[in-house]
Amino acid sequence: MIKNLITFMIFIVFAINTNAQSITELEIIGNWHVLNVEGISDVPQDKKELMDSLMKAFKESTFKFGQDYRFTLDIEFSGITEVMSNVRWGFDGEESTILIRDNPSQNNSVGILMGIKVITGR
């Protein structure tokens, strides 16, 4: 249930404070504290309470992007820690999106657990 909800919900936006037109993988490496999470309006009523709790947990979370492409999500929300264990991150420069995958060898959306849109120049 949690894995489906994560897949359903998450496209997080990082606002990177830079004057550059793009960002590199090297600039992503490190710890990122979430400052804001924007919701989605198309949440089914029966999942709204769970989604609100999940969004609150994300607002208090930290994303860790390792140099070895390991990804860690420090979050206090039951079930997410298990789903996000042993995952890897990669960067799609054309789409300016960080992809978190449970099977990093896959080159399609099947193994994608989370996408993070990177916005530069704010």
KAVENCOR-V331357 format. One record per residue. RES is the residue in one letter. SS is DSSP state (helix for helix, strand for strand, loop for the rest). BURIAL is # if it has 24 or more other C-alpha atoms within 12 Angstrom, else .. D_FIRST is the distance of its C-alpha to the first C-alpha in Angstrom with 1 decimal. Layout:
res=<RES RES>
ss=<SS SS>
burial=<BURIAL BURIAL>
d_first=<D_FIRST D_FIRST>
This chain:
res=<M I K N L I T F M I F I V F A I N T N A Q S I T E L E I I G N W H V L N V E G I S D V P Q D K K E L M D S L M K A F K E S T F K F G Q D Y R F T L D I E F S G I T E V M S N V R W G F D G E E S T I L I R D N P S Q N N S V G I L M G I K V I T G R>
ss=<loop helix helix helix helix helix helix helix helix loop strand strand strand strand strand strand loop loop loop loop loop loop loop loop helix helix helix helix loop strand strand strand strand loop loop loop loop loop loop loop loop loop loop loop helix helix helix helix helix helix helix helix helix helix helix helix helix helix helix loop loop strand strand strand strand loop loop loop loop strand strand strand strand strand loop loop loop loop loop helix helix helix helix loop loop loop strand strand strand strand strand strand loop loop loop loop strand strand strand strand strand loop loop loop loop loop loop loop helix helix helix strand strand strand strand strand strand strand strand strand loop loop>
burial=<. . # . # # # . # # # # # # # # . . . . . # # . . . . # . . . # . # . . # . . . . . . . . . . . . . # # . # # . # # # . # . # # # . . . # # # # # # # . # . . # . . # # . . # # # # # . . . . # # # # # # # . . . . . . . . . # # # # # # # . . . .>
d_first=<0.0 3.8 5.5 5.2 6.2 8.7 10.0 10.4 12.1 14.1 17.7 19.6 23.3 25.8 29.2 31.6 35.0 37.3 40.0 39.0 37.8 35.2 33.5 33.6 31.3 33.7 33.2 29.4 29.8 29.4 27.4 26.2 25.6 23.6 25.9 24.2 20.9 21.3 18.8 18.0 19.6 17.5 14.5 14.0 15.5 12.7 10.5 13.8 14.0 10.7 11.9 15.3 14.4 12.7 15.8 18.0 16.7 17.3 20.8 21.6 20.3 22.4 21.8 24.0 25.2 27.4 30.5 29.2 26.1 23.8 21.2 20.2 18.2 19.5 17.2 16.7 13.0 11.2 9.0 10.3 13.5 12.2 10.4 13.6 16.1 18.7 18.2 21.1 22.2 24.7 26.6 27.4 30.7 31.3 28.1 28.4 24.7 23.2 20.5 18.1 17.4 16.0 19.0 21.8 24.1 22.3 24.2 21.8 18.5 16.4 16.0 15.7 12.9 15.0 18.3 20.8 23.8 27.0 29.7 33.2 36.4 35.4>
